[in-house]
Amino acid sequence: MDKKEEFKEFVKKNPRLLTFVKKGEMTWQKFYEMFDLYGENNSVWDDYLKIQEKKEVNTSFDFLKNIDLDSIQNGAQSLQRVLGLLGELSTKSAETATQSEYQPRPLYKHFED
């Protein structure tokens, strides 16, 4: 396998390198030159691969920090109230349905009674 193919495989194994190219911090040419000089198992890659891992971990913690627990609790309480109202309405409608059902008149009663 030639160097270009090895480099392509290295990039496929480490897609984090793409973020540095997209941000304009590095170019593929510079990455290829580093790969050509040092190979893939060198500490020169630590700066690009480990920093990104830390950023990914920090991003997930930042996501958790931005969650407003009070608004989630308020939303859950509102949902409970709505479900309670629906429960009450369904029981009331069931009660009225049973009350308004047809009840035959007893046979011994006359119309005037």
C-alpha positions in Angstrom: 0.0 0.0 0.0 1.4 3.4 -0.9 1.7 6.4 1.5 -1.5 8.1 0.1 -3.6 5.0 0.8 -2.1 4.7 4.3 -2.9 8.3 5.0 -6.5 7.8 3.8 -6.9 4.9 6.1 -5.4 6.9 9.0 -7.9 9.7 8.3 -10.8 7.2 8.2 -9.6 5.9 11.6 -9.4 9.5 13.0 -12.2 11.6 11.6 -11.4 14.2 14.2 -8.8 15.6 11.9 -11.6 16.8 9.6 -12.7 19.4 12.2 -9.3 21.0 12.2 -9.4 21.3 8.4 -12.9 22.7 8.4 -12.0 25.3 11.0 -9.0 26.3 8.9 -6.5 25.5 11.7 -4.7 22.9 9.5 -4.7 21.7 5.9 -4.7 18.2 4.5 -1.3 18.9 3.0 0.2 19.7 6.4 -1.4 16.6 7.9 -0.1 14.5 5.0 3.4 15.9 5.5 3.2 15.1 9.2 2.1 11.6 8.4 4.8 11.1 5.9 7.5 12.3 8.3 6.4 10.8 11.6 3.9 8.0 10.7 0.7 7.4 12.5 2.0 6.2 15.9 3.8 9.3 17.0 3.2 11.8 19.8 2.8 14.6 17.2 -0.8 13.4 16.7 -1.6 13.7 20.4 -2.2 17.4 20.1 -4.9 16.9 17.4 -6.5 13.7 18.6 -6.6 14.1 22.4 -7.6 17.8 22.4 -10.6 16.9 20.4 -11.6 14.1 22.8 -11.5 16.6 25.7 -13.6 19.1 23.7 -16.2 16.3 23.0 -16.4 15.5 26.7 -16.7 19.2 27.6 -19.4 19.7 25.0 -21.5 17.0 26.7 -21.0 18.6 30.1 -21.9 22.0 28.6 -25.1 20.5 27.3 -26.0 19.2 30.7 -25.2 22.6 32.3 -27.6 24.3 29.9 -30.5 22.2 30.9 -32.9 24.1 33.1 -34.2 21.6 35.7 -36.8 24.0 37.0 -38.4 24.3 33.5 -38.4 20.5 33.2 -40.0 20.2 36.6 -42.6 22.8 35.7 -43.4 21.0 32.5 -43.8 17.7 34.3 -46.1 19.3 36.8 -48.2 20.8 34.0 -48.4 17.5 32.3 -49.6 15.9 35.6 -52.3 18.5 35.9 -53.5 18.0 32.4 -53.6 14.2 32.9 -55.5 14.8 36.2 -58.1 17.0 34.4 -58.5 14.4 31.7 -59.0 11.7 34.3 -61.6 13.7 36.0 -63.5 14.5 32.8 -63.5 10.9 31.8 -64.9 9.7 35.1 -67.5 12.5 35.1 -68.6 11.6 31.6 -68.8 8.0 32.6 -70.9 8.9 35.6 -73.3 11.0 33.5 -73.5 8.3 30.9 -74.6 5.8 33.5 -77.1 8.2 35.0 -78.7 9.2 31.7 -79.0 5.6 30.4 -82.5 4.4 29.7 -84.2 3.0 32.7 -87.4 1.2 32.0 -90.4 2.1 34.1 -91.7 -0.5 36.5 -94.6 -2.5 35.2 -96.9 -1.7 38.1 -96.7 2.1 37.6 -99.2 3.9 35.6 -98.6 7.1 33.6 -100.2 9.3 36.1 -98.4 8.1 39.1 
